[in-house]
Amino acid sequence: VRDIGGWTTEAGKVIKQGLLYRGGEIDGGKNTDHPDFCLTEKGIEQLLTLGIATDFDLRSEDVKVSDYSILGSGVHREFYNAHHYQAMFNASYKPFLRKQFSDLANPDAYPIYLHCTHGVDRAGTMSFLIEALLGLSKENLIRDYELSAFYYNYAHVNRNLQNGGNILELLAGLEKYEGETLKDKCATFLLSVGVTQEEIDSIRSIFLG
């Protein structure tokens, strides 16, 4: 688990901390083969200390183990059936991506715990898009993605995280869109899937002030 904030954008603004935490599953979801990926009571207490308002679950709803988030009924939970890497550009995925960024534009949703199963691929892809939209440099976008290599499960499943790994497919896809900077290209991509300019402006305001 880590906070996506603290990075400085190319425009010199610092992404706010305490708003969005990314990580792995916390409830030992069904059909994920990782029933041990589940918070203890102490873990729940520690995550709630962060004031989490939304359990932003990138998995599909068939992993659901209860009607509420493990963090409690007071924490809103949404399933997003997310894709990752190059699959983000599939036309069939547009409604899912539009929903995710529409929800991220709601100031009342924060602080958010955003996660998939391992906290690497889908969570890494979404974090990359958010940070690209905020104006993080390519170098730091890749560096942040590579930080997941410190996670023990990286070696277990032999993920390609070093030197950019699979996230370079996403970067190459974004580069094809119009815009002078990667920040602009990411916005153009999101506009193409139905995210509104108002929602983009709201996300940038939430994280950058």
N, C-alpha and C positions, 0 to 999 in steps of 0.2 A: 504494500500500500504506500502510495506517495501523493503528495500535494502537487498539482500541476503548476501551481504558482511559484513566484520567485524569480522566474526568468525575465531578462530584459529584452524587449523587442528591438527591432532595428531602428524604430523611431525614438528609442530611449525611454519608453514607458515600461514599468515593472508590472508583470501580471500579478494580480492580487492573490495572496494566500488565504487559506481558510474557506475557500469557496467550493472547490471541486477536488475530491480525492479519487484516485483511480486504483483499482486493485483486482483481486480474484474473488471468486464466489465466497459467500460467508455462511451459506446454509446447507452445504452438502447436498446440492440439488439432485433430483432424480435424473437418471440416464446420463450422468456425467462421469461415472466411474471414479469419482473422488469424494466419497462420503466423509472423508476426513477433513475436507476443506470446509470446516464449520466452526464458527466462533464459539468459544466458551462463554460462560456468563460474564467472566471478567473482560473478555474481548468485546462483548456487546456493550458493557458499561463504558469501556474506553472509547469505542466508536461513537456512542451517544454523547460522550463528553465533548465531541467536536460539534455537536448541535445538528447532526445530519437530519435534514428535512425530507430528502428524497432518495430512495433506493432505486437508482437508475440502472436497471438490469438489462444488459445487452443480450442475454440468452433468450431462448424461446420459452413460451409459457409452459411447455410440457415438462420443464424441470421443476415446476412449482411443488413445494412440499407442504405449504400451508396457504391459507387465504391472506395472510399478512406477511410483511417483511419480518425477518428474524429480529430486526431492531424494534419491532413493536407496531401496534395498529396506528400509532400516532405518526409513523413515518410513511409517506406516500410511496408506493412501489409501482413501477411501470415496466413491462417487458417490451423489448424492441426488436427481437429476432434479427439482430444485427449481422451484417457481413463484414468482411475485412479486406484490406489491401486492394488489389485491382478490381475485385468484385464490387466495390463501391460504385463503379461506373456502369454497372448493368442497369438497363432501363427498368427492369422489374423491381429494382430496389429503391427507386426514387421516392415512393410514398413513405417507406420506412425511414429514410434519411431525412425527409422533410419533417416528419413527426419528431424525430430526435432533436433537430435544431430549433423547431418551434417550441419545444418544451424547455430547451436550454435558454431560450430568450425570456423566460418567465422569471423575474427577480425573486418571486416568492418560493421558487423551487430550491433555493440554496440555503445552506450548504448541501452539496450532492455527493453521494458515494456512487461512482460510476464503475461498473465491473462487468466482466464476462465470467468465464470459468477459471482460467489461469491468470487473467489480468495482463496478458501479453499481446495477443493478436487483435481481437475486437476492441479491447480497451486501448491498446496502443494505436490502432487506426483512428478511433474517435478522438483520442487526445491529440494526435498529430493534426487532424483537421481543425480542431478548436484552436490549437496553438498557431497553426498556419494562418487562420483567419484573423488572429490577434496580431500577427506580424513578427513572429519569431523567425530568426534566420534559418536557412536550410541546415547549416552546421549544427545549430542548437536543437533543431527539430530531430535530427538524426541522433544526436548525443542523448537527448531525453529518451528516445525509443530504445537506445542501446543500454540504458540503465537497467532494463529488465534482465539483462544478462547476469546481474548479481543475484537474481532469484534462483533458488536451488533447483527448481523444476526446469530451468533452462537446459542444464546438462542432461537431465533425465529424458527429455523429449528431443534433444539435439536441435533446438530451434536455430535458425540462421538470423542472429541479431547483430553480429559484429559487422563493421563496415557498412552499416545501413540495412543489411539484410533485406527482408521482404518489403520493408517500408519504401524502398526505392521504387517499387512498382507503382505505389500510390503517388509518390513524388513525380514520377515520369508522366502519369496520367494528368495530374494537375497542371503540369507545365504546358500542356496542349491548349489550355483555355486562355482567353484574352486577358490582358492585364500587364502592366509594367513590372509589377512585383509578384512574388508568390502569394502575398496577402491578397492582392487584387485578383489573381487567378483563382484562388480558393473561393473568394466571394462570387466570382462569375460562375464557377461550378455549382455552388449552392443555389444561386439564383436560377440556374438551369433546371434544378430538380424541384423548384417551387418554394424554396425558402424566400421570404420577403426581405427587402432592404431594411424595413423597420425591425425585423427580427435580428438581422445581422448587426444593425446599429445597437440594438439592445444588448446583445451578447458582448459586444466590444465595450459598451458602457459599464456593464456589470463587472467585467474583469479588469478594465483599464481606467475606469472613472471618467 
